[in-house]
């Protein structure tokens, strides 16, 4: 894929994830790459597990949505946002959306596509849903993702440890972006 210049944001769009073989096969291709599943999913998923993971997005609620990130109308990654119920929130009781993102096409890394997609979705989520915060939990060794979220206005709040799906304890970085248009 040819990217015209670094930080070329005008060609970035988000479209809802479709319940189609094309979208699922694309995600399967992306998450089969070791660099992706090691830093995002914590373990390799088979095609059935991937379909299960994204199944609830095919019948999106008003809050839980998954998008394909497109650059020049070519799919390059996935972005998900979901409402966190009070039981899943941390110490405070503000309204929060969780967010996950990855760029599956390696030749599109380091061009600001993910940061631009986070900016697009942040504006939409803050304006449409009127929430207080967006949050992300990132594996600490994923330096690129941490930098990406910082560029998109997320602040590093804390580092914590937890066991992943493989039973291995890993460090995670908790990051949060505040809706400055909302008085808390």
N, C-alpha and C positions, 0 to 999 in steps of 0.2 A: 504494500500500500504506500502510495506517495503522499506525504504530508507537506503541504505548501511551505509552512514555516512553523517554528515553535510558537506555541500559544495562539494557534489559529482557531479561535473559538466560534466564529460565525457558522462553521460547518458542522457543529455538534448538535444532535437532536436526541431526544428520548422518546421512545415509543413503547407502549405497553407490551409486555411479554405475551406472545401468542401460544395457545395450546396447539402447537403444530410440530410436526417432525423436524421441520427446518430449524426452529428455535431450539428445541430440545437437543438435537444433534450438534448444533453449534456450541451449546453450553457443555455438552459431554466432551466435545473436542477440547474446549478450553480447560475444563477442570481436570482433564486427564494429564495435563502437563504438570510434572512434579513441582515446579516453582509455584504454580497456582495452588494445588491442593495442600502443599506443605505450609503455605503462609495464609491461606484463607479457610480451608475446610478442615485442616488438621489431620485429615486422613483421606485416602483415595476412596471415591464413591463409584459404585457401578451404575449403569444406566438406569436401573430400576430405582436405586436410592436417589439419584438426581431427579428423576420424575417425581418421586414422593416429596422431595425437598421443595420443589417449585409448584407442586400441585395446587396448593391453596391460592397461589397467585393467579391461576387460570380462572378462578371465580373471585375476582378481587373484591374486597370489602371497600368501604369508603376510605379506610385508613391504610390497609395493607396492599401494597402494589409492588410489582417488579417491572423493570424497564430494560429494554435493550438499548445500549448506548450506540449511536450511529455517528460515524464521521464520514461526511460526503456520501450519505445514504448506504454506507457499508457497516454492518455490525462489527463492533470492536470490543464490547464488554457488557456487563450487567450491573444494574443498580437496584437495590431493594430498599423500601422503607416500610416500617411497621410501627403501629402504636404499642407502646409499652403499658400494660395494665398496672395498676397500683402495686400489686404484689411483686411485680418484677422491677419496680423502681428502686433506686438506692435510698439514701436517707431522706431526701426531700420528697415532697408530694406534688411537684409541678408536673404539668403535662409534658410528656417526652415522646419523641419518635426515635426509634433505633434506625440506623442506616448501615448498609453494607454495599461495597462496590468492588469491582475488579475489572481490569482491562485484560482481556484474554488474548488479544493480538499483540505479541511481543514487539513487533516493529512500530507499535503505537505508544510504547512506554516512553516516559520522560518528555512528552510533548504537552502536558497540561490538560489532556483530555479528561482525565478523571476529576481533576480540580474544577474544571469548567462544568462538568456534569453535576458535581456537588453544589456548585453555585446555583445552577439552574433549579435543581430540586429543592435547595434550601429556600429560595425565594418563593417557590410554589407552595411548599409545605407551610412555611411561616404565614404566607398570605391567605391561603385557602383554609387551613385547619386551625390557625391562630393558636399554635402551641408555644410553649415557653422555651423548650430546648430540643436540639437534635443531639443524639449521642452515638458514639462508636466505640467498640472494644476491639483493639488491634493487637495481634501478636507482637510482642516487643521487638523481636528481631526483624520485623517487616518495616525497616527504616523508610523505604520509599512511600509506603502507605501513610506513615505518620507525617512525613513531610507534605504529602498530598493534602491530608486533612488540615494541616496547619495553614497551607496556602488558601484553603477554602474557608478559613476563619474559625476553625475548631481549636480549642485550647486543651492542652494536656492537663488533666486533673489529678491523676494518680496512676501508679503502677501496682498491680495486684497479681497474685498467683492463683491458678486453679488447674485442676486436672482436665486434660482434653479427652476426646472420645477414645483415645488409645490408652488412657490411664497414665499418661505422662504429665507431670506438672510443668506448666509453662507460665511465663510472665506475660501479662496483657497490659496495654496502655488504655486507660479510660479517657476519652476525649469528648468534649461537649461544645456545642455552639449555641449561643444565646440569641433569642429573638429580641433584638433591641427595640422593635416597634411595640413591644408589649411591656407594660409596667408590671413588675412583680413585687 
